[in-house]
């Protein structure tokens, strides 16, 4: 995802053996029971009700093709507070040049498909499985999952997608086919969400890229407190073309 960390395979297998498995009940273990890497539970499904419960509980799915569904709630949590967005001088120059055009929820399928196919340094496969694509496209149709598209002329050159609940945005993945495309789209989105009084952007786990934009680590307990407050705020459910003017 935006939002990835490496694990030692031997340690991972040992952790899995101690991790609870989910059944058909819509329930997760307490997030405090997650292992040191943040692995909380295994199994279950990707039905909308379970996914929405997960995000509302501070949990997200992340797994590779051929693995069971893995559910995570890391501590600390990597987040960006919109008012703390940092834009470097070089990036400010890029934005002033108007190299890109931006849309929101115009082509969710192409964005998530591009995020699945993009080659990433140090990554052999993708966590965006066909089942994940189907699940998040369902959430998009329900008005919970959203995409930002970045264009040059009529060519899609970058984008990102994630989930929105209350006054929170949970980033999932981004892609760029030209330099600075996804970063420009992310900056435009964060600025818009700040104007809509969003509390935070959940980046899930650490990356240098997002740190350079102002993301910080916070304790899981603090994240859960902000999550509860943000979920109490009015939600922007539906296609964001009605809400945002990128």
Biotite code that builds the C-alpha atoms (Angstrom):
import biotite.structure as struc

atoms = struc.array([
    struc.Atom([0.000, 0.000, 0.000], chain_id="A", res_id=1, res_name="UNK", atom_name="CA", element="C"),
    struc.Atom([1.204, 3.575, 0.408], chain_id="A", res_id=2, res_name="UNK", atom_name="CA", element="C"),
    struc.Atom([2.234, 2.057, 3.383], chain_id="A", res_id=3, res_name="UNK", atom_name="CA", element="C"),
    struc.Atom([4.275, -1.120, 3.484], chain_id="A", res_id=4, res_name="UNK", atom_name="CA", element="C"),
    struc.Atom([6.945, -2.701, 5.630], chain_id="A", res_id=5, res_name="UNK", atom_name="CA", element="C"),
    struc.Atom([9.140, -5.765, 5.250], chain_id="A", res_id=6, res_name="UNK", atom_name="CA", element="C"),
    struc.Atom([8.984, -8.778, 7.529], chain_id="A", res_id=7, res_name="UNK", atom_name="CA", element="C"),
    struc.Atom([11.429, -11.585, 8.202], chain_id="A", res_id=8, res_name="UNK", atom_name="CA", element="C"),
    struc.Atom([9.715, -14.706, 6.814], chain_id="A", res_id=9, res_name="UNK", atom_name="CA", element="C"),
    struc.Atom([10.688, -16.983, 9.725], chain_id="A", res_id=10, res_name="UNK", atom_name="CA", element="C"),
    struc.Atom([9.368, -14.507, 12.274], chain_id="A", res_id=11, res_name="UNK", atom_name="CA", element="C"),
    struc.Atom([6.242, -13.978, 10.203], chain_id="A", res_id=12, res_name="UNK", atom_name="CA", element="C"),
    struc.Atom([5.464, -17.712, 10.150], chain_id="A", res_id=13, res_name="UNK", atom_name="CA", element="C"),
    struc.Atom([5.924, -17.927, 13.908], chain_id="A", res_id=14, res_name="UNK", atom_name="CA", element="C"),
    struc.Atom([3.616, -14.956, 14.431], chain_id="A", res_id=15, res_name="UNK", atom_name="CA", element="C"),
    struc.Atom([0.948, -16.446, 12.162], chain_id="A", res_id=16, res_name="UNK", atom_name="CA", element="C"),
    struc.Atom([0.829, -19.627, 14.233], chain_id="A", res_id=17, res_name="UNK", atom_name="CA", element="C"),
    struc.Atom([-0.126, -17.556, 17.308], chain_id="A", res_id=18, res_name="UNK", atom_name="CA", element="C"),
    struc.Atom([-2.606, -15.251, 15.556], chain_id="A", res_id=19, res_name="UNK", atom_name="CA", element="C"),
    struc.Atom([-6.379, -15.769, 15.943], chain_id="A", res_id=20, res_name="UNK", atom_name="CA", element="C"),
    struc.Atom([-8.405, -16.823, 12.913], chain_id="A", res_id=21, res_name="UNK", atom_name="CA", element="C"),
    struc.Atom([-11.678, -15.116, 12.058], chain_id="A", res_id=22, res_name="UNK", atom_name="CA", element="C"),
    struc.Atom([-14.887, -16.956, 11.233], chain_id="A", res_id=23, res_name="UNK", atom_name="CA", element="C"),
    struc.Atom([-18.143, -15.720, 9.723], chain_id="A", res_id=24, res_name="UNK", atom_name="CA", element="C"),
    struc.Atom([-18.900, -13.505, 12.727], chain_id="A", res_id=25, res_name="UNK", atom_name="CA", element="C"),
    struc.Atom([-18.362, -9.789, 12.175], chain_id="A", res_id=26, res_name="UNK", atom_name="CA", element="C"),
    struc.Atom([-15.935, -9.314, 15.032], chain_id="A", res_id=27, res_name="UNK", atom_name="CA", element="C"),
    struc.Atom([-12.217, -8.586, 15.440], chain_id="A", res_id=28, res_name="UNK", atom_name="CA", element="C"),
    struc.Atom([-9.946, -9.188, 18.425], chain_id="A", res_id=29, res_name="UNK", atom_name="CA", element="C"),
    struc.Atom([-9.025, -6.096, 20.468], chain_id="A", res_id=30, res_name="UNK", atom_name="CA", element="C"),
    struc.Atom([-6.351, -4.169, 18.590], chain_id="A", res_id=31, res_name="UNK", atom_name="CA", element="C"),
    struc.Atom([-4.150, -4.209, 21.690], chain_id="A", res_id=32, res_name="UNK", atom_name="CA", element="C"),
    struc.Atom([-3.706, -7.951, 21.101], chain_id="A", res_id=33, res_name="UNK", atom_name="CA", element="C"),
    struc.Atom([-1.862, -7.390, 17.795], chain_id="A", res_id=34, res_name="UNK", atom_name="CA", element="C"),
    struc.Atom([1.675, -8.762, 17.645], chain_id="A", res_id=35, res_name="UNK", atom_name="CA", element="C"),
    struc.Atom([4.707, -6.404, 17.627], chain_id="A", res_id=36, res_name="UNK", atom_name="CA", element="C"),
    struc.Atom([4.486, -6.045, 13.831], chain_id="A", res_id=37, res_name="UNK", atom_name="CA", element="C"),
    struc.Atom([0.810, -5.149, 14.053], chain_id="A", res_id=38, res_name="UNK", atom_name="CA", element="C"),
    struc.Atom([-0.624, -8.463, 12.817], chain_id="A", res_id=39, res_name="UNK", atom_name="CA", element="C"),
    struc.Atom([-4.002, -8.849, 14.536], chain_id="A", res_id=40, res_name="UNK", atom_name="CA", element="C"),
    struc.Atom([-6.033, -11.597, 12.849], chain_id="A", res_id=41, res_name="UNK", atom_name="CA", element="C"),
    struc.Atom([-6.222, -13.952, 9.872], chain_id="A", res_id=42, res_name="UNK", atom_name="CA", element="C"),
    struc.Atom([-9.037, -15.063, 7.603], chain_id="A", res_id=43, res_name="UNK", atom_name="CA", element="C"),
    struc.Atom([-12.583, -13.818, 7.344], chain_id="A", res_id=44, res_name="UNK", atom_name="CA", element="C"),
    struc.Atom([-13.637, -12.163, 4.121], chain_id="A", res_id=45, res_name="UNK", atom_name="CA", element="C"),
    struc.Atom([-13.599, -8.871, 2.224], chain_id="A", res_id=46, res_name="UNK", atom_name="CA", element="C"),
    struc.Atom([-17.317, -8.195, 2.336], chain_id="A", res_id=47, res_name="UNK", atom_name="CA", element="C"),
    struc.Atom([-18.186, -4.479, 2.682], chain_id="A", res_id=48, res_name="UNK", atom_name="CA", element="C"),
    struc.Atom([-19.522, -4.864, 6.223], chain_id="A", res_id=49, res_name="UNK", atom_name="CA", element="C"),
    struc.Atom([-16.297, -6.445, 7.463], chain_id="A", res_id=50, res_name="UNK", atom_name="CA", element="C"),
    struc.Atom([-14.058, -3.960, 5.657], chain_id="A", res_id=51, res_name="UNK", atom_name="CA", element="C"),
    struc.Atom([-15.958, -0.972, 7.023], chain_id="A", res_id=52, res_name="UNK", atom_name="CA", element="C"),
    struc.Atom([-15.898, -2.444, 10.536], chain_id="A", res_id=53, res_name="UNK", atom_name="CA", element="C"),
    struc.Atom([-12.156, -2.934, 10.188], chain_id="A", res_id=54, res_name="UNK", atom_name="CA", element="C"),
    struc.Atom([-11.452, 0.663, 9.194], chain_id="A", res_id=55, res_name="UNK", atom_name="CA", element="C"),
    struc.Atom([-13.755, 1.987, 11.906], chain_id="A", res_id=56, res_name="UNK", atom_name="CA", element="C"),
    struc.Atom([-11.777, -0.128, 14.389], chain_id="A", res_id=57, res_name="UNK", atom_name="CA", element="C"),
    struc.Atom([-8.316, 1.000, 13.257], chain_id="A", res_id=58, res_name="UNK", atom_name="CA", element="C"),
    struc.Atom([-7.632, -2.187, 11.280], chain_id="A", res_id=59, res_name="UNK", atom_name="CA", element="C"),
    struc.Atom([-6.766, -2.758, 7.615], chain_id="A", res_id=60, res_name="UNK", atom_name="CA", element="C"),
    struc.Atom([-6.181, -5.827, 5.381], chain_id="A", res_id=61, res_name="UNK", atom_name="CA", element="C"),
    struc.Atom([-2.861, -6.497, 3.699], chain_id="A", res_id=62, res_name="UNK", atom_name="CA", element="C"),
    struc.Atom([-1.734, -9.798, 2.234], chain_id="A", res_id=63, res_name="UNK", atom_name="CA", element="C"),
    struc.Atom([-0.303, -11.305, -0.954], chain_id="A", res_id=64, res_name="UNK", atom_name="CA", element="C"),
    struc.Atom([-1.824, -13.596, -3.563], chain_id="A", res_id=65, res_name="UNK", atom_name="CA", element="C"),
    struc.Atom([-2.028, -17.134, -2.184], chain_id="A", res_id=66, res_name="UNK", atom_name="CA", element="C"),
    struc.Atom([-2.052, -16.023, 1.468], chain_id="A", res_id=67, res_name="UNK", atom_name="CA", element="C"),
    struc.Atom([-5.102, -15.906, 3.725], chain_id="A", res_id=68, res_name="UNK", atom_name="CA", element="C"),
    struc.Atom([-6.416, -12.416, 4.467], chain_id="A", res_id=69, res_name="UNK", atom_name="CA", element="C"),
    struc.Atom([-4.193, -10.748, 7.064], chain_id="A", res_id=70, res_name="UNK", atom_name="CA", element="C"),
    struc.Atom([-5.536, -7.937, 9.257], chain_id="A", res_id=71, res_name="UNK", atom_name="CA", element="C"),
    struc.Atom([-3.231, -5.301, 10.775], chain_id="A", res_id=72, res_name="UNK", atom_name="CA", element="C"),
    struc.Atom([-3.283, -2.617, 13.448], chain_id="A", res_id=73, res_name="UNK", atom_name="CA", element="C"),
    struc.Atom([0.305, -1.396, 13.886], chain_id="A", res_id=74, res_name="UNK", atom_name="CA", element="C"),
    struc.Atom([1.622, 0.553, 16.852], chain_id="A", res_id=75, res_name="UNK", atom_name="CA", element="C"),
    struc.Atom([2.811, 3.206, 16.288], chain_id="A", res_id=76, res_name="UNK", atom_name="CA", element="C"),
    struc.Atom([0.636, 4.375, 13.407], chain_id="A", res_id=77, res_name="UNK", atom_name="CA", element="C"),
    struc.Atom([1.899, 6.547, 10.555], chain_id="A", res_id=78, res_name="UNK", atom_name="CA", element="C"),
    struc.Atom([-0.447, 9.465, 9.827], chain_id="A", res_id=79, res_name="UNK", atom_name="CA", element="C"),
    struc.Atom([-0.515, 12.870, 8.211], chain_id="A", res_id=80, res_name="UNK", atom_name="CA", element="C"),
    struc.Atom([-2.385, 15.748, 9.808], chain_id="A", res_id=81, res_name="UNK", atom_name="CA", element="C"),
    struc.Atom([-3.590, 17.879, 6.868], chain_id="A", res_id=82, res_name="UNK", atom_name="CA", element="C"),
    struc.Atom([-2.440, 21.148, 8.432], chain_id="A", res_id=83, res_name="UNK", atom_name="CA", element="C"),
    struc.Atom([1.065, 19.702, 8.779], chain_id="A", res_id=84, res_name="UNK", atom_name="CA", element="C"),
    struc.Atom([1.453, 18.956, 5.070], chain_id="A", res_id=85, res_name="UNK", atom_name="CA", element="C"),
    struc.Atom([4.968, 19.880, 3.916], chain_id="A", res_id=86, res_name="UNK", atom_name="CA", element="C"),
    struc.Atom([5.624, 20.912, 0.315], chain_id="A", res_id=87, res_name="UNK", atom_name="CA", element="C"),
    struc.Atom([9.252, 21.277, -0.716], chain_id="A", res_id=88, res_name="UNK", atom_name="CA", element="C"),
    struc.Atom([10.412, 24.244, -2.776], chain_id="A", res_id=89, res_name="UNK", atom_name="CA", element="C"),
    struc.Atom([10.985, 21.986, -5.768], chain_id="A", res_id=90, res_name="UNK", atom_name="CA", element="C"),
    struc.Atom([7.491, 20.544, -5.475], chain_id="A", res_id=91, res_name="UNK", atom_name="CA", element="C"),
    struc.Atom([5.990, 24.004, -5.173], chain_id="A", res_id=92, res_name="UNK", atom_name="CA", element="C"),
    struc.Atom([7.669, 24.842, -8.467], chain_id="A", res_id=93, res_name="UNK", atom_name="CA", element="C"),
    struc.Atom([6.206, 21.697, -10.054], chain_id="A", res_id=94, res_name="UNK", atom_name="CA", element="C"),
    struc.Atom([2.710, 22.680, -8.898], chain_id="A", res_id=95, res_name="UNK", atom_name="CA", element="C"),
    struc.Atom([3.111, 26.245, -10.161], chain_id="A", res_id=96, res_name="UNK", atom_name="CA", element="C"),
    struc.Atom([3.975, 24.957, -13.641], chain_id="A", res_id=97, res_name="UNK", atom_name="CA", element="C"),
    struc.Atom([0.510, 23.376, -13.985], chain_id="A", res_id=98, res_name="UNK", atom_name="CA", element="C"),
    struc.Atom([1.980, 20.213, -15.471], chain_id="A", res_id=99, res_name="UNK", atom_name="CA", element="C"),
    struc.Atom([-1.007, 18.126, -14.390], chain_id="A", res_id=100, res_name="UNK", atom_name="CA", element="C"),
    struc.Atom([-4.784, 18.154, -14.351], chain_id="A", res_id=101, res_name="UNK", atom_name="CA", element="C"),
    struc.Atom([-6.638, 16.478, -11.488], chain_id="A", res_id=102, res_name="UNK", atom_name="CA", element="C"),
    struc.Atom([-9.980, 14.726, -11.159], chain_id="A", res_id=103, res_name="UNK", atom_name="CA", element="C"),
    struc.Atom([-11.647, 12.787, -8.370], chain_id="A", res_id=104, res_name="UNK", atom_name="CA", element="C"),
    struc.Atom([-13.684, 9.571, -8.695], chain_id="A", res_id=105, res_name="UNK", atom_name="CA", element="C"),
    struc.Atom([-13.553, 9.815, -12.475], chain_id="A", res_id=106, res_name="UNK", atom_name="CA", element="C"),
    struc.Atom([-11.956, 6.395, -13.098], chain_id="A", res_id=107, res_name="UNK", atom_name="CA", element="C"),
    struc.Atom([-11.533, 4.379, -9.917], chain_id="A", res_id=108, res_name="UNK", atom_name="CA", element="C"),
    struc.Atom([-11.007, 1.121, -11.794], chain_id="A", res_id=109, res_name="UNK", atom_name="CA", element="C"),
    struc.Atom([-8.072, 2.409, -13.846], chain_id="A", res_id=110, res_name="UNK", atom_name="CA", element="C"),
    struc.Atom([-6.431, 3.866, -10.748], chain_id="A", res_id=111, res_name="UNK", atom_name="CA", element="C"),
    struc.Atom([-6.617, 0.705, -8.637], chain_id="A", res_id=112, res_name="UNK", atom_name="CA", element="C"),
    struc.Atom([-5.587, -1.399, -11.634], chain_id="A", res_id=113, res_name="UNK", atom_name="CA", element="C"),
    struc.Atom([-2.561, 0.857, -12.237], chain_id="A", res_id=114, res_name="UNK", atom_name="CA", element="C"),
    struc.Atom([-1.633, 0.629, -8.543], chain_id="A", res_id=115, res_name="UNK", atom_name="CA", element="C"),
    struc.Atom([-1.755, -3.151, -8.875], chain_id="A", res_id=116, res_name="UNK", atom_name="CA", element="C"),
    struc.Atom([0.470, -3.275, -11.960], chain_id="A", res_id=117, res_name="UNK", atom_name="CA", element="C"),
    struc.Atom([3.070, -0.620, -11.152], chain_id="A", res_id=118, res_name="UNK", atom_name="CA", element="C"),
    struc.Atom([6.542, -2.020, -10.454], chain_id="A", res_id=119, res_name="UNK", atom_name="CA", element="C"),
    struc.Atom([7.967, -0.969, -7.089], chain_id="A", res_id=120, res_name="UNK", atom_name="CA", element="C"),
    struc.Atom([11.547, -1.133, -5.872], chain_id="A", res_id=121, res_name="UNK", atom_name="CA", element="C"),
    struc.Atom([12.135, -4.144, -3.633], chain_id="A", res_id=122, res_name="UNK", atom_name="CA", element="C"),
    struc.Atom([8.675, -5.602, -4.279], chain_id="A", res_id=123, res_name="UNK", atom_name="CA", element="C"),
    struc.Atom([8.257, -8.833, -6.231], chain_id="A", res_id=124, res_name="UNK", atom_name="CA", element="C"),
    struc.Atom([4.477, -9.088, -6.142], chain_id="A", res_id=125, res_name="UNK", atom_name="CA", element="C"),
    struc.Atom([1.423, -7.022, -5.227], chain_id="A", res_id=126, res_name="UNK", atom_name="CA", element="C"),
    struc.Atom([-0.951, -7.023, -2.261], chain_id="A", res_id=127, res_name="UNK", atom_name="CA", element="C"),
    struc.Atom([-3.700, -5.700, -4.566], chain_id="A", res_id=128, res_name="UNK", atom_name="CA", element="C"),
    struc.Atom([-5.182, -9.073, -5.470], chain_id="A", res_id=129, res_name="UNK", atom_name="CA", element="C"),
    struc.Atom([-8.198, -9.548, -7.769], chain_id="A", res_id=130, res_name="UNK", atom_name="CA", element="C"),
    struc.Atom([-10.357, -10.078, -4.675], chain_id="A", res_id=131, res_name="UNK", atom_name="CA", element="C"),
    struc.Atom([-9.084, -6.796, -3.205], chain_id="A", res_id=132, res_name="UNK", atom_name="CA", element="C"),
    struc.Atom([-9.891, -4.958, -6.429], chain_id="A", res_id=133, res_name="UNK", atom_name="CA", element="C"),
    struc.Atom([-13.422, -6.369, -6.446], chain_id="A", res_id=134, res_name="UNK", atom_name="CA", element="C"),
    struc.Atom([-13.934, -5.485, -2.774], chain_id="A", res_id=135, res_name="UNK", atom_name="CA", element="C"),
    struc.Atom([-12.731, -1.889, -3.071], chain_id="A", res_id=136, res_name="UNK", atom_name="CA", element="C"),
    struc.Atom([-14.663, -1.320, -6.276], chain_id="A", res_id=137, res_name="UNK", atom_name="CA", element="C"),
    struc.Atom([-17.771, -2.373, -4.338], chain_id="A", res_id=138, res_name="UNK", atom_name="CA", element="C"),
    struc.Atom([-16.895, 0.176, -1.640], chain_id="A", res_id=139, res_name="UNK", atom_name="CA", element="C"),
    struc.Atom([-16.421, 2.765, -4.379], chain_id="A", res_id=140, res_name="UNK", atom_name="CA", element="C"),
    struc.Atom([-19.894, 2.027, -5.728], chain_id="A", res_id=141, res_name="UNK", atom_name="CA", element="C"),
    struc.Atom([-21.217, 2.445, -2.166], chain_id="A", res_id=142, res_name="UNK", atom_name="CA", element="C"),
    struc.Atom([-19.532, 5.855, -1.889], chain_id="A", res_id=143, res_name="UNK", atom_name="CA", element="C"),
    struc.Atom([-16.784, 4.929, 0.618], chain_id="A", res_id=144, res_name="UNK", atom_name="CA", element="C"),
    struc.Atom([-13.743, 4.348, -1.624], chain_id="A", res_id=145, res_name="UNK", atom_name="CA", element="C"),
    struc.Atom([-12.373, 7.208, -3.703], chain_id="A", res_id=146, res_name="UNK", atom_name="CA", element="C"),
    struc.Atom([-9.731, 7.868, -6.317], chain_id="A", res_id=147, res_name="UNK", atom_name="CA", element="C"),
    struc.Atom([-7.739, 10.876, -7.420], chain_id="A", res_id=148, res_name="UNK", atom_name="CA", element="C"),
    struc.Atom([-6.636, 10.854, -11.049], chain_id="A", res_id=149, res_name="UNK", atom_name="CA", element="C"),
    struc.Atom([-3.647, 12.829, -12.361], chain_id="A", res_id=150, res_name="UNK", atom_name="CA", element="C"),
    struc.Atom([-3.604, 13.611, -16.077], chain_id="A", res_id=151, res_name="UNK", atom_name="CA", element="C"),
    struc.Atom([-1.316, 15.043, -18.710], chain_id="A", res_id=152, res_name="UNK", atom_name="CA", element="C"),
    struc.Atom([-3.544, 15.979, -21.624], chain_id="A", res_id=153, res_name="UNK", atom_name="CA", element="C"),
    struc.Atom([-5.800, 12.902, -21.878], chain_id="A", res_id=154, res_name="UNK", atom_name="CA", element="C"),
    struc.Atom([-3.259, 10.448, -20.439], chain_id="A", res_id=155, res_name="UNK", atom_name="CA", element="C"),
    struc.Atom([-3.592, 9.068, -16.909], chain_id="A", res_id=156, res_name="UNK", atom_name="CA", element="C"),
    struc.Atom([-0.088, 9.466, -15.457], chain_id="A", res_id=157, res_name="UNK", atom_name="CA", element="C"),
    struc.Atom([-0.699, 9.041, -11.731], chain_id="A", res_id=158, res_name="UNK", atom_name="CA", element="C"),
    struc.Atom([-3.250, 8.619, -9.012], chain_id="A", res_id=159, res_name="UNK", atom_name="CA", element="C"),
    struc.Atom([-4.170, 7.236, -5.635], chain_id="A", res_id=160, res_name="UNK", atom_name="CA", element="C"),
    struc.Atom([-7.118, 5.640, -3.867], chain_id="A", res_id=161, res_name="UNK", atom_name="CA", element="C"),
    struc.Atom([-8.353, 5.080, -0.353], chain_id="A", res_id=162, res_name="UNK", atom_name="CA", element="C"),
    struc.Atom([-11.323, 4.883, 1.996], chain_id="A", res_id=163, res_name="UNK", atom_name="CA", element="C"),
    struc.Atom([-13.152, 7.791, 3.622], chain_id="A", res_id=164, res_name="UNK", atom_name="CA", element="C"),
    struc.Atom([-15.179, 7.535, 6.815], chain_id="A", res_id=165, res_name="UNK", atom_name="CA", element="C"),
    struc.Atom([-16.350, 10.547, 8.796], chain_id="A", res_id=166, res_name="UNK", atom_name="CA", element="C"),
    struc.Atom([-13.534, 13.104, 8.767], chain_id="A", res_id=167, res_name="UNK", atom_name="CA", element="C"),
    struc.Atom([-10.766, 10.609, 8.015], chain_id="A", res_id=168, res_name="UNK", atom_name="CA", element="C"),
    struc.Atom([-9.125, 9.341, 4.837], chain_id="A", res_id=169, res_name="UNK", atom_name="CA", element="C"),
    struc.Atom([-7.372, 5.957, 4.854], chain_id="A", res_id=170, res_name="UNK", atom_name="CA", element="C"),
    struc.Atom([-4.806, 5.902, 2.058], chain_id="A", res_id=171, res_name="UNK", atom_name="CA", element="C"),
    struc.Atom([-4.313, 2.597, 0.293], chain_id="A", res_id=172, res_name="UNK", atom_name="CA", element="C"),
    struc.Atom([-2.016, 2.970, -2.707], chain_id="A", res_id=173, res_name="UNK", atom_name="CA", element="C"),
    struc.Atom([-0.683, 5.384, -5.306], chain_id="A", res_id=174, res_name="UNK", atom_name="CA", element="C"),
    struc.Atom([1.129, 5.173, -8.622], chain_id="A", res_id=175, res_name="UNK", atom_name="CA", element="C"),
    struc.Atom([3.126, 7.416, -10.924], chain_id="A", res_id=176, res_name="UNK", atom_name="CA", element="C"),
    struc.Atom([4.047, 6.960, -14.556], chain_id="A", res_id=177, res_name="UNK", atom_name="CA", element="C"),
    struc.Atom([5.878, 10.300, -14.690], chain_id="A", res_id=178, res_name="UNK", atom_name="CA", element="C"),
    struc.Atom([7.887, 12.092, -12.021], chain_id="A", res_id=179, res_name="UNK", atom_name="CA", element="C"),
    struc.Atom([5.894, 13.788, -9.228], chain_id="A", res_id=180, res_name="UNK", atom_name="CA", element="C"),
    struc.Atom([2.467, 12.788, -10.567], chain_id="A", res_id=181, res_name="UNK", atom_name="CA", element="C"),
    struc.Atom([1.179, 10.887, -7.533], chain_id="A", res_id=182, res_name="UNK", atom_name="CA", element="C"),
    struc.Atom([2.813, 13.350, -5.136], chain_id="A", res_id=183, res_name="UNK", atom_name="CA", element="C"),
    struc.Atom([1.021, 16.229, -6.873], chain_id="A", res_id=184, res_name="UNK", atom_name="CA", element="C"),
    struc.Atom([-2.291, 14.360, -6.664], chain_id="A", res_id=185, res_name="UNK", atom_name="CA", element="C"),
    struc.Atom([-1.747, 13.590, -2.997], chain_id="A", res_id=186, res_name="UNK", atom_name="CA", element="C"),
    struc.Atom([-0.959, 17.230, -2.200], chain_id="A", res_id=187, res_name="UNK", atom_name="CA", element="C"),
    struc.Atom([-4.060, 18.440, -4.008], chain_id="A", res_id=188, res_name="UNK", atom_name="CA", element="C"),
    struc.Atom([-6.212, 15.920, -2.136], chain_id="A", res_id=189, res_name="UNK", atom_name="CA", element="C"),
    struc.Atom([-4.765, 16.827, 1.274], chain_id="A", res_id=190, res_name="UNK", atom_name="CA", element="C"),
    struc.Atom([-5.365, 20.528, 0.643], chain_id="A", res_id=191, res_name="UNK", atom_name="CA", element="C"),
    struc.Atom([-8.978, 19.835, -0.277], chain_id="A", res_id=192, res_name="UNK", atom_name="CA", element="C"),
    struc.Atom([-9.542, 17.621, 2.759], chain_id="A", res_id=193, res_name="UNK", atom_name="CA", element="C"),
    struc.Atom([-8.049, 20.257, 5.036], chain_id="A", res_id=194, res_name="UNK", atom_name="CA", element="C"),
    struc.Atom([-10.695, 22.683, 3.757], chain_id="A", res_id=195, res_name="UNK", atom_name="CA", element="C"),
    struc.Atom([-13.310, 20.049, 4.628], chain_id="A", res_id=196, res_name="UNK", atom_name="CA", element="C"),
    struc.Atom([-11.970, 19.823, 8.210], chain_id="A", res_id=197, res_name="UNK", atom_name="CA", element="C"),
    struc.Atom([-10.605, 16.281, 7.896], chain_id="A", res_id=198, res_name="UNK", atom_name="CA", element="C"),
    struc.Atom([-8.757, 15.184, 11.033], chain_id="A", res_id=199, res_name="UNK", atom_name="CA", element="C"),
    struc.Atom([-6.044, 13.045, 9.469], chain_id="A", res_id=200, res_name="UNK", atom_name="CA", element="C"),
    struc.Atom([-4.828, 10.946, 6.556], chain_id="A", res_id=201, res_name="UNK", atom_name="CA", element="C"),
    struc.Atom([-4.044, 7.406, 7.699], chain_id="A", res_id=202, res_name="UNK", atom_name="CA", element="C"),
    struc.Atom([-0.811, 6.315, 6.011], chain_id="A", res_id=203, res_name="UNK", atom_name="CA", element="C"),
    struc.Atom([-0.757, 3.089, 8.045], chain_id="A", res_id=204, res_name="UNK", atom_name="CA", element="C"),
    struc.Atom([3.007, 2.378, 8.186], chain_id="A", res_id=205, res_name="UNK", atom_name="CA", element="C"),
    struc.Atom([6.187, 4.357, 7.632], chain_id="A", res_id=206, res_name="UNK", atom_name="CA", element="C"),
    struc.Atom([7.663, 5.418, 4.272], chain_id="A", res_id=207, res_name="UNK", atom_name="CA", element="C"),
    struc.Atom([10.355, 8.028, 3.617], chain_id="A", res_id=208, res_name="UNK", atom_name="CA", element="C"),
    struc.Atom([8.190, 9.428, 0.807], chain_id="A", res_id=209, res_name="UNK", atom_name="CA", element="C"),
    struc.Atom([5.303, 10.304, 3.111], chain_id="A", res_id=210, res_name="UNK", atom_name="CA", element="C"),
    struc.Atom([7.589, 11.465, 5.902], chain_id="A", res_id=211, res_name="UNK", atom_name="CA", element="C"),
    struc.Atom([8.945, 14.082, 3.483], chain_id="A", res_id=212, res_name="UNK", atom_name="CA", element="C"),
    struc.Atom([5.360, 15.331, 3.081], chain_id="A", res_id=213, res_name="UNK", atom_name="CA", element="C"),
    struc.Atom([4.876, 15.718, 6.824], chain_id="A", res_id=214, res_name="UNK", atom_name="CA", element="C"),
    struc.Atom([3.590, 12.339, 7.992], chain_id="A", res_id=215, res_name="UNK", atom_name="CA", element="C"),
    struc.Atom([4.504, 11.348, 11.545], chain_id="A", res_id=216, res_name="UNK", atom_name="CA", element="C"),
    struc.Atom([4.336, 8.335, 13.834], chain_id="A", res_id=217, res_name="UNK", atom_name="CA", element="C"),
    struc.Atom([1.805, 8.467, 16.666], chain_id="A", res_id=218, res_name="UNK", atom_name="CA", element="C"),
    struc.Atom([0.913, 5.861, 19.319], chain_id="A", res_id=219, res_name="UNK", atom_name="CA", element="C"),
    struc.Atom([-1.955, 3.568, 18.392], chain_id="A", res_id=220, res_name="UNK", atom_name="CA", element="C"),
    struc.Atom([-3.964, 4.760, 21.394], chain_id="A", res_id=221, res_name="UNK", atom_name="CA", element="C"),
    struc.Atom([-3.723, 8.342, 20.145], chain_id="A", res_id=222, res_name="UNK", atom_name="CA", element="C"),
    struc.Atom([-4.699, 7.217, 16.653], chain_id="A", res_id=223, res_name="UNK", atom_name="CA", element="C"),
    struc.Atom([-7.755, 5.393, 18.007], chain_id="A", res_id=224, res_name="UNK", atom_name="CA", element="C"),
    struc.Atom([-8.827, 8.469, 19.965], chain_id="A", res_id=225, res_name="UNK", atom_name="CA", element="C"),
    struc.Atom([-8.619, 10.662, 16.851], chain_id="A", res_id=226, res_name="UNK", atom_name="CA", element="C"),
    struc.Atom([-10.343, 7.921, 14.865], chain_id="A", res_id=227, res_name="UNK", atom_name="CA", element="C"),
    struc.Atom([-13.307, 7.924, 17.246], chain_id="A", res_id=228, res_name="UNK", atom_name="CA", element="C"),
    struc.Atom([-13.571, 11.708, 17.115], chain_id="A", res_id=229, res_name="UNK", atom_name="CA", element="C"),
    struc.Atom([-13.278, 11.748, 13.329], chain_id="A", res_id=230, res_name="UNK", atom_name="CA", element="C"),
    struc.Atom([-15.928, 9.077, 12.846], chain_id="A", res_id=231, res_name="UNK", atom_name="CA", element="C"),
    struc.Atom([-18.367, 11.264, 14.781], chain_id="A", res_id=232, res_name="UNK", atom_name="CA", element="C"),
    struc.Atom([-18.034, 14.005, 12.171], chain_id="A", res_id=233, res_name="UNK", atom_name="CA", element="C"),
    struc.Atom([-20.296, 14.371, 9.113], chain_id="A", res_id=234, res_name="UNK", atom_name="CA", element="C"),
    struc.Atom([-19.326, 11.951, 6.353], chain_id="A", res_id=235, res_name="UNK", atom_name="CA", element="C"),
    struc.Atom([-18.784, 12.687, 2.660], chain_id="A", res_id=236, res_name="UNK", atom_name="CA", element="C"),
    struc.Atom([-20.449, 9.530, 1.317], chain_id="A", res_id=237, res_name="UNK", atom_name="CA", element="C"),
    struc.Atom([-21.001, 9.273, -2.410], chain_id="A", res_id=238, res_name="UNK", atom_name="CA", element="C"),
    struc.Atom([-18.904, 10.218, -5.410], chain_id="A", res_id=239, res_name="UNK", atom_name="CA", element="C"),
    struc.Atom([-16.561, 12.997, -4.403], chain_id="A", res_id=240, res_name="UNK", atom_name="CA", element="C"),
    struc.Atom([-17.144, 14.878, -7.633], chain_id="A", res_id=241, res_name="UNK", atom_name="CA", element="C"),
    struc.Atom([-20.069, 16.322, -5.682], chain_id="A", res_id=242, res_name="UNK", atom_name="CA", element="C"),
    struc.Atom([-17.829, 17.389, -2.772], chain_id="A", res_id=243, res_name="UNK", atom_name="CA", element="C"),
    struc.Atom([-14.355, 18.301, -4.016], chain_id="A", res_id=244, res_name="UNK", atom_name="CA", element="C"),
    struc.Atom([-13.083, 20.576, -6.770], chain_id="A", res_id=245, res_name="UNK", atom_name="CA", element="C"),
    struc.Atom([-9.634, 19.286, -7.676], chain_id="A", res_id=246, res_name="UNK", atom_name="CA", element="C"),
])
